[in-house]
């Protein structure tokens, strides 16, 4: 396998931060998959939303530093959706 194309990429502090954000974003899917397997049905645990917020916040900071407007705006919009879902979950628990 020829990986010489990787030489074109720079690995710096913010790249590592970006990888960290991607890790948390991946972790949300992993947690959801494990929880669904345990329940035997599709299920989204509360931690899914917290990992979503953490990953998106880190990726948003990465996008801001890299001056990637598309990625940055998408992060902001996603963050709003994830926070809204947490609010709806809390409202449902409070009503119970």
Beta strands, then each sheet from edge to edge (+ up, - down):
end
